[in-house]
Amino acid sequence: MREIHVNEITEAVKNMCMDANYHLGSDVVQAFQEALSTEESATGKEVIKQLVENAEIATTERVPMCQDTGMVVAFVELGQDCRIVGGGLYDAINQGIREGYREGYLRNSIVGDPLQRQNTGDNTPGVIHLELVQGDKCTIHITAKGFGSENMSRLKMMKPADGIEAVKDFVIETVRLAGPNACPPMIVGVGLGGNFEKSAYLAKKSLLRPVGERNSREDIAQFENEMLDKINQLGLGPQGMGGRTTALDVHVEVYATHIAGLPVAVNIQCHASRHKTTVLSGINGQ
């Protein structure tokens, strides 16, 4: 049994919150560079160049790449042979968010109640998903999810008879309705199956996958490629100003579902795809 102290978790989350907002992933930067060679619109090319420059400035000067520094979502994979000591896991994660947003001079965007709308002043609480897995390590994925794109996400409880074509139409319709509000070029996460909340979870978690990495199932990988091609035929383009680079990628995750259901969730991620991962090993406990 290995032990991980909550202070180690807090420190890791603090650093990931800052790094995610300052450093755009190399997968996204590479996708920008590739898009420059395929984008046919002069305006679209110029927008992509500005996004690349913006990412470089954020990294060099350690400033947020976007004024919306997001709501923090943590995906925690806790090994069953790993024990958290010194306090509570959720408290440690929220303390890390609190410290990271304060020390990093990141905007506080969270209100404590959805109706009363009073800002909590420290960007907490975050949204935490916990999964118990085999092993003795604790893996924490952090994403800073902005709401320009989050607000454009949708979920639909389809009937099995609707079939795959209806699923495709729903994905395309969601992107078309999002338009420039989702700050394209976007990454489109799709969750198929499970139930109401599981499909949304799948769609959100799919966005952690690097741009360009396909689902391990060949049929789903083909579905991702088809959706990416169709989305980029919409003509929305970078920042909705026209062009072929509306999406950098489409990620699809699937799960078992009920015989009477076909849940479909689409979670859109803007071009500022901010996520970091840390694996904590702790120390050997008694």
N, C-alpha and C positions, 0 to 999 in steps of 0.2 A: 504494500500500500504506500503510495506516494502522497505527500502533503504539499499543498500550495497555499501560502498565506494570502489573505485578502489584499495585503499591501502590494503584493506582486501583481495581482489582477488590476488593482486601481492604477498602478504605474503604467501597465501595458495599455490599458484603455485610454488613459490620458494621452499617451504618445500617439496612439493610433488615430485619435480624434483630430489631433493637430496635423499629423502626416497626411491623413486622407484629404484634408482641406487644402493642403499646400502642394501635394505631389500627385498629379494625375498619373494613373497607371501606364506603364510602358505599352500595354496592349492597346489602350485607347489612342495614345500618341501615334503608335504605328498605324492604326486604322485611319487616323487623320492623314498621315503621309500617303497612304495607299489611295485614299479618296481624292487627293489632289491630282493623281494621275488619271482618274476615271471621271471626275466631275466635268461635265460639259459646259456648265454655266459659268461665265466669267464672274458674276456676282457670287455664285456659290463657292468658287475657288477662293475669292477674296475673304469670304466669311471664314472658311476653314483655316486660311493662313492666320487670321486674327485669333482664332481659337487656339492655334498652336502657340502663337506669341503670348497669349494670355496665360497659358499653362506654364510657359517658360518663365514669365515674370513671377508667377505665384511661387514656383520652386526656388528661383534665385533670391527673391526678397522675402520669402516665407510669409506670404500674405494669402488670404483665401482666394481661390480661383473664381468664386462666385459669392455675391453678397448674401444669398440664401445658403447658410452653412448647414442647413438640414436638421432633420430629426434623426437622432442616432438610433440605429437598429443594430442589435447585437445578436448574432447567432452563436450559441455556445455549445460545443460538443464536449461533454464532460465524460472522461473515462470512468468506468465503474470501479476501477481500482485506484481512484484518485479521490482524495478528501480535501475539502476546502476548510481551512482553519483560520481562526482569528476574527471571525465575523460572518456575515451573510454574503452570499454571492451577488445577489441583486444590489445590495447596498454598495458593495465594492465597485460594481460596474457603474452605477450612477455617480459614485464619488469620482471615478475616473473621468466621466463625462463632465462633471462639474469643474474639476481641476483643468482639464484640457481646454474647455471653452473659455475659462477665465485666463489661464496663462497664455493661450494662443490668440487672445483678442478676437474671438470668433463670436458672431452674432447670436444672441439668445432668442430663439424663435418659438419656445414652447410656452403655452398657456396652461394653467393648472386645471381649468375646467372648460369644456368646449362651448359652454353657453355664457359663463361669466367673463371669460376672456382675459383674465389677469395673468401677466407674464410671470413665470416662476423665477426669472432673473438669472438662471444658471444652465439653461437648456436641458434640465432634467424634468421629469423622468424620461429615460429612453424606453424603447420597446425591446424586450428581451425574449428570445426564443431559446429554450433549453432542451437539448437532446442528450440522452444517456447512451454512450457508445462503449464498445470494448476498449480496453487499454488503460494506461495509467497517466495519461496526459490530458490537458485541458486546452482545446483549440478555440480561440475567440475570433470571429469575423465581425468587423465593424463596418457599417456603411452609414454615411451621412446623406440621408435622402431628402432632397429638396422637394418642395410641394408644388412647384410649377408643373412638374411632370407627374407627381403623385396624384394631384387632383384630376388628371386626365385618365387615370386608370379606371377599369370597369370589370365587373363580374356578372356572369349570366348563368342561371341554372337552366341549361338546355335539356331537351328530351333526347333519349338515344336515337329516336327516329330522325332527328334533325341531321345527324351525320356529320362527317368530316368537312363537307363543303360549307355547312352553316358555321362551323368553327372557324374556318378560314375567313369567311365573310365578316364574322364578328371581330376578328383580329384586325382586318383591314379597315373596317368601319371605325374601330377605336382609334387607330392611328390617324385616320382622316379627320375625325372629330377633334382630336388633340391639336392638329395643325401646328402653328407656331408657338402655341402656349406651352408645349412640352420642350421647348428649346432644342430642336433637332440640329444636328443628327443625333438620333436617339438610339437606345438599346431597348428592345422590346422583350419583356419576360412574359412567358405564357405558362400557366399552370392548368393541366388537364386532369380531371378525375378527383378522387377523394370525395369530400363534401364541400359545403359552403366555405368554411374557413381553411380547409386543407388546400384547395385550389389557389387561394390567394397567397398562402404561405409558399407554395411551390413557385408561383410566379415571381414573388419577391426574392426567394433564395436563388432562383436561376440567374439573377443579375450579378451574383458573385462570380459566376463563371467567366474566365477571360474571353474577351472578344476574339472570335475566330475559332473557339473550341466547340466542337459539335457534340451533341448527345451521343452516348455510346450505342444506342439503338439505331440501326441503319435507316429504318423507316421514319423515325423521328428526326434524324439528321436531315433527311431529304425534305421533310416538312419544314424544318427551319430554313433551309436554302430556298425553298419555294416562297415562303412568306417574306424573306428578305428581298427577293427579286420583285415580288408584287408590290411591296411597300415602297421600294425605290422607283417604281413606275408611277407612283402617285404624283410626282412632280413638286412636292412640297419643298424639298431641298434644305440646305443649311439655314437654320433660323427661320424657316418658312419663306425664304426669299426666292425660291425656285431652284430647280436642279434635280439631279438624280440621287444625291446623298441625303436621303431622308432618315435612313437608319444605318447604323454601323453593323448591327447584328440582331438576330432574333434567337432567343434561348427558350427552349421548351422543355418542361419537366412533366412527367406523367406519374399517376398513382392509381391503384385499384379504386373502383367506385361501385355504387349500388346498381342493380339491374335496371332501376327506373331512372337513373340519372346520368347526366353528362355535364358536370360543372366545368366552366371555362372562366379563367381569370386572366386579365391582361394588365401587367404592371409596367408602366413606362418609366424608363430612366433617361434623363436628359444627357447631354454630351458630357457633363461633369460627373462622370461615373466614379464616385469616391468610395473606395473600400480598401481595407487593410486587414491582414491576418497575422495573428501571433499564436505560437504554440508554447505553452508553459509546461515545464516538466517538474518543477518543485524539487523537493528533497525526499529521500527515503524516510518514511515514518516508522514508528514502532509497531 
